[in-house]
Amino acid sequence: MSSWRDTILNDFVPNVSKLTLVADPDSLLTEEKLALELRGRGFDLIEFNDPVEFRYAYESKYRSIWDRGKHTDLVVILRLQDVELESLPYDLLQAGRKLSFNLGELFPNLSYPVIEKLDRSLLDSLYDAQRKSPPDRKGDNATKEFILRYVFGIAAELISSDVELLRALLRLHYGKIQIPFTLAERLVQVLYEHSGFKAWPLDKIVPDNEAFFAFLQERWPVFLSRLSKADQLREDSPDKSAGQSIGTSQSDAPAVRTAEGEHQYGLKFPGPDVLPFDHQDIKVYIDNLFVEGKLSPIHATEIDVEPGSWIRCGIVPASADDDEMRVSRLFELVEKNLPTEESRYSDWTAFALKWAELSSLIHCGSNAAHQTRLKDVGDALNATFSRWLSDHYSSLINLPPTDPVMLHHVPRRLARDVECSGDGCAALIVVDGLALDQWVTVRQLLHKQDNNLVMRESATFAWIPTLTSVSRQSIFSGKPPLYFPSSINSTNSEEKLWKHFWEDHGISRLDIAYQRGLGDGDASSVLDAAIHPGKTKVVGLVVDKVDKIMHGMQLGAAGMHNQIKQWCEKGFLCALVGNLLDYGYDVWLTADHGNIECVGAGRPSEGVIAETRGERVRVYPTPELRSQVADAYRFAREWQPVGLPSDYFPLIAGGRNAFINLGNSIVGHGGIAIEEVIVPLVKFERRVG
C-alpha cells in the first residue's frame, strides 16, 4: 500500500548526488520511520541549525571523506520554507541538489494549520483516510472532525450518553498520543451541543490528561460510597442491563453539582457525581489505570469487596493477596504489551512507564519469586530493546523537540516555552542517575508530601553510552555529544555549556543560573544562594544524591529503592520543587541516565588503552583497540558511535554483565538496558482550586 513516505522516498536514490539540501518546515524527513528508511538507503541526515556547529560536523565527517574520493549520501535539512534554502552557505548551494517537502503537498484537501499540529506518527492513518475519501477540500472545522473520526476514532456527533462519552475520553487519554489543543477545542464544541453534557467540565478534561485523571480520581470515592452488598453481587450478573451501573440505576440519574453551591461530596470538578465506572466498556480501563499508577487507590474499609473483583485495584490493599493481585495484573499488562523490533520510540517510552511501575512495586517488596520473574522478563525485554536500538536509535536525534524524545531536546523545549510566554522563566532539575522505576517511588512520596503537586509524567531517551559526562552534558548544552569533544570525559564544562545555550536564545548571562552537588540541607537556602527570584530567568540544578547512593550500593536494586525512599522522605526534593514553583518558574525534572543491577563478567587489564573504564562501558580512541578487547570479552558489544566524537568508540557490556571481577554484584550504568536508557521527564505544576 502506498504511503505518504513513498512520495518523498521517490526523490532519494543512492549515488545520485553526494549532497542534497532539503527545505523541510514540517519535520517530515526526521519522522522516525522515514528517517530509518533513508538511513537504510545509505543517506545521512544532518540539520542546519547553528552555522558554526554545522560547519564543524560537515567538514570533519563529510568533506574529508569526499576529498579522499569516497562517496557518501548526505542530506542537509533546513526547517524553513524552500525559498529560504538560498540562505545556506554558497559552497553548499553549488555542490548540492535542492528539494522541498511540506504537509500541504501531501494533504492538499485538508486544512494545513490543523494538520501541522498532528504528531507525525499519526500521518499514516490520516493519509489512508484521505485516500479513501472524496477529493473535496475541507475547511478548518471539517478537517478537525475528519481527523477526530478517522485518526482518533471519535465521532463526536454520535456520542449521546454518559457511558459513550466516558468511553471516548478514556480511549483518548489512555493512548500514547496527546490530542492537539485545536482538535480538543473542536471536540468540546461539538460535545457541548448535546444538552446532556453541558454540566460536564469538558473544556478542562478533554485537552488535559492530568485534569481528566484528577476528575476520575475525585469521582472514585463517590462511586464506592454508592456500592452495596447487593450491588456487588449483581456486578457480573448476565441479567444486568449493559447500560446500567452499580452506582446509578436507570431510574436514579446521577446528581449534578452546579455553580450554585458546594455539593455534599465536596467535588471540585462540576459534572455528574457518579460515573458509570462499572459498565463493561469502562471498567476495563479503570482497572488498568489503577494498576498502572495513573489513578491512586483509596482507603475504603467499610466496603466489602469480593476477592478477585476489579474494584479491589482501586482500594488500598488490605492484605498481601491484594498486592499479589496488582503484581499479577501488571505482569499480564507488561507481557501482553511487550514492544518489538519494529515498534516506534513512543511504544517503548509508553511501555517503559508500565515496566517502571512493576519494577518499583517488586523492588520495594520482598517476594523472591516476583524478583526472579521480573529478571527473566527483563532479560528477554532488553535483548529486544538492544536490537531495536541498533536500528532506530540514530533516527531519534533529529526529531523536533516539541515533546523531547532525547535529552538534548529538553532545553530546546524549555527555550521554546520561555520564548512563547514572553516573560516566563524555567528551572531544570537533573537528578543524576535516577532510573524510571526509582522515579515511581519518588513520585509516590512527593504526592504524599504535597498533594497539590501536579506531575506531568513522560519519558525520554538518554545518550549512549549512558555516562554522566556524555548524557548530562548533552542536557545542559542542548546538543549531541559530537559537539563537545574536548569535554566529553568530564562534567566541568556544564555551567559554561548551559549559559552558552541560553545566551544563544537571547537570555543575558546575568540571568542564567547553574548549581550542582545538591541533595541535602535546606532547599530554600540552596535556592537563595543560586538564584535571584524575579531576575534569574533560567536555572539548571544537578541533584547528585541518587548517584552517590548508587555508587555506594551493596544491596542491589531493592537497596537502591530503600535508600532513595529514605532520602526523599527528608523533603529536600519536594521543597526544591515547591519553592521553584512559588517563585514562578516552569519546573521540569529529568535524569541523565538510569541504572541496573548487574554482575561482574571480567575486568579487562588494558593499562591506559581505554580512555573511560566504566563498569558497564569502556571507551577507546580507535575501533582497532576496541576490537582487541571485544574479542576477549564476548559478552561485550561494539556500539556504533552515533552522534559521538570521531575518536570515541564505546564497548558496552551486554545483558546484566559488568566489567568488574567475576561474580561481584553492583548497581551500575553506562550500558543500553531500558533501565539505563529511558529516563523520566516530568513537568511540575500546582493544582489550582
Secondary structure, DSSP 8 states (H G I E B T S, - for coil): ---HHHHHHTT--TTS-SEEEEE-TT--TTSHHHHHHHHHTTEEEEE-SSHHHHHHHHIIIIIHHHHTT---EEEEEESS-GGGGGGS-HHHHHHSEEEE--HHHH-TTS-HHHHTTS-GGGHHHHHHHHHHS------HHHHHHHHHHHTS---GGG--SHHHHHHHHHHHHHSSS---HHHHHHHHHHHHTSGGGTTS-HHHHTT-HHHHHHHHHHHHHHHHHT--HHHHHHTT-TTS-TT--SS--TTS---EE-TTS--TT--SS-EESS--TTSTTTHHHHHHHHHTTSS--B--TT----TT-GGGGGB---SHHHHHHHHHHHHHHHHHT---TT--HHHHHHHHHHHHHHHHHHHTS--HHHHHHHHHHHHHHHHHHHHHHHHHGGGGTTS-SSS-SBGGGHHHHHHHHHHHHSS--EEEEEETT--HHHHHHHHHHHHHH-TTEEEEEEEEE--SS--HHHHHHHHHHTS-GGG-GGGTT-STTHHHHHHHHHHHTT--GGGEEEEEEESSS-HHHHHHHH--TTT--EEEEEE-HHHHHHHT--SHHHHHHHHHHHHHHT-HHHHHHHHHHHTT-EEEEE-S---EEEEE------TTS-SEE-SSEEEESSHHHHHHHHHH-TTEEE---TTS-TT-EEEEE-TTEESSSTT-EEEE-SS--HHHHEEEEEEEEE---
